[in-house]
Amino acid sequence: MQVIIDIQNILRLARQQAYRSVNVTMVTAYWLIGKRIVEEE
C-alpha cells in the first residue's frame, strides 16, 4: 500500500507544480497585455 501512497504523493506534487507554472505564465501574459494597452494610450 505504501507504493500507492507514494504514487499519489508524486502525482499531487506534479499537479501543484503544473498549476504554479501555469499561474506564473498567465500572470506574465496579463502583465504584457496591460503593458501593451498602456503603450497604446
MDAnalysis code that builds the backbone (N, CA, C; Angstrom):
import MDAnalysis as mda
import numpy as np

u = mda.Universe.empty(123, n_residues=41, atom_resindex=np.repeat(np.arange(41), 3), trajectory=True)
u.add_TopologyAttr("name", ["N", "CA", "C"] * 41)
u.add_TopologyAttr("resid", np.arange(1, 42))
u.add_TopologyAttr("resname", ["MET", "GLN", "VAL", "ILE", "ILE", "ASP", "ILE", "GLN", "ASN", "ILE", "LEU", "ARG", "LEU", "ALA", "ARG", "GLN", "GLN", "ALA", "TYR", "ARG", "SER", "VAL", "ASN", "VAL", "THR", "MET", "VAL", "THR", "ALA", "TYR", "TRP", "LEU", "ILE", "GLY", "LYS", "ARG", "ILE", "VAL", "GLU", "GLU", "GLU"])
u.atoms.positions = np.array([
    [0.817, -1.208, 0.000],
    [0.000, 0.000, 0.000],
    [0.854, 1.263, 0.000],
    [2.065, 1.190, 0.520],
    [2.934, 2.366, 0.550],
    [3.240, 2.843, -0.864],
    [3.341, 1.894, -1.801],
    [3.623, 2.264, -3.192],
    [2.507, 3.159, -3.730],
    [1.273, 2.819, -3.449],
    [0.128, 3.602, -3.918],
    [0.154, 4.999, -3.301],
    [0.448, 5.073, -2.018],
    [0.530, 6.372, -1.337],
    [1.648, 7.216, -1.950],
    [2.796, 6.582, -2.215],
    [3.918, 7.304, -2.826],
    [3.543, 7.840, -4.206],
    [2.863, 7.017, -4.998],
    [2.436, 7.436, -6.336],
    [1.453, 8.597, -6.238],
    [0.526, 8.520, -5.300],
    [-0.433, 9.611, -5.104],
    [0.286, 10.907, -4.741],
    [1.277, 10.801, -3.880],
    [2.039, 11.991, -3.475],
    [2.826, 12.578, -4.643],
    [3.413, 11.710, -5.461],
    [4.152, 12.169, -6.640],
    [3.215, 12.909, -7.590],
    [2.041, 12.344, -7.832],
    [1.074, 12.980, -8.728],
    [0.560, 14.296, -8.154],
    [0.322, 14.331, -6.853],
    [-0.143, 15.561, -6.202],
    [0.901, 16.666, -6.362],
    [2.155, 16.333, -6.127],
    [3.233, 17.309, -6.269],
    [3.349, 17.791, -7.716],
    [3.257, 16.870, -8.657],
    [3.344, 17.239, -10.072],
    [2.211, 18.187, -10.453],
    [1.005, 17.914, -9.963],
    [-0.139, 18.794, -10.243],
    [0.095, 20.187, -9.662],
    [0.589, 20.243, -8.433],
    [0.843, 21.538, -7.796],
    [1.874, 22.339, -8.587],
    [2.920, 21.669, -9.044],
    [3.953, 22.353, -9.819],
    [3.402, 22.835, -11.158],
    [2.546, 22.030, -11.772],
    [1.938, 22.424, -13.047],
    [1.039, 23.638, -12.854],
    [0.220, 23.632, -11.803],
    [-0.659, 24.772, -11.528],
    [0.150, 26.043, -11.318],
    [1.238, 25.930, -10.558],
    [2.088, 27.091, -10.294],
    [2.696, 27.625, -11.591],
    [3.157, 26.715, -12.428],
    [3.773, 27.106, -13.691],
    [2.774, 27.823, -14.593],
    [1.572, 27.272, -14.680],
    [0.525, 27.897, -15.494],
    [0.171, 29.262, -14.918],
    [0.087, 29.363, -13.604],
    [-0.258, 30.634, -12.966],
    [0.777, 31.708, -13.294],
    [2.042, 31.368, -13.191],
    [3.108, 32.329, -13.496],
    [3.012, 32.760, -14.957],
    [2.771, 31.815, -15.846],
    [2.660, 32.121, -17.268],
    [1.485, 33.048, -17.541],
    [0.351, 32.801, -16.906],
    [-0.830, 33.642, -17.118],
    [-0.617, 35.044, -16.556],
    [0.004, 35.154, -15.388],
    [0.287, 36.477, -14.817],
    [1.197, 37.258, -15.759],
    [2.203, 36.599, -16.303],
    [3.102, 37.253, -17.253],
    [2.344, 37.710, -18.492],
    [1.477, 36.859, -19.010],
    [0.694, 37.215, -20.195],
    [-0.195, 38.422, -19.915],
    [-0.877, 38.419, -18.772],
    [-1.743, 39.548, -18.428],
    [-0.938, 40.828, -18.250],
    [0.243, 40.716, -17.659],
    [1.098, 41.885, -17.479],
    [1.510, 42.454, -18.836],
    [1.895, 41.573, -19.765],
    [2.293, 42.023, -21.100],
    [1.126, 42.665, -21.846],
    [-0.071, 42.106, -21.684],
    [-1.262, 42.690, -22.307],
    [-1.506, 44.089, -21.747],
    [-1.436, 44.228, -20.428],
    [-1.622, 45.533, -19.797],
    [-0.576, 46.530, -20.257],
    [0.658, 46.084, -20.352],
    [1.745, 46.953, -20.811],
    [1.476, 47.433, -22.232],
    [1.032, 46.531, -23.070],
    [0.750, 46.885, -24.474],
    [-0.395, 47.890, -24.560],
    [-1.424, 47.703, -23.753],
    [-2.560, 48.631, -23.742],
    [-2.105, 50.018, -23.300],
    [-1.288, 50.083, -22.255],
    [-0.791, 51.371, -21.754],
    [0.075, 52.057, -22.810],
    [0.879, 51.291, -23.522],
    [1.723, 51.871, -24.573],
    [0.873, 52.504, -25.672],
    [-0.294, 51.957, -25.911],
    [-1.173, 52.434, -26.982],
    [-1.904, 53.714, -26.588],
    [-1.998, 53.989, -25.296],
    [-2.752, 55.163, -24.836],
    [-2.025, 56.458, -25.109],
])
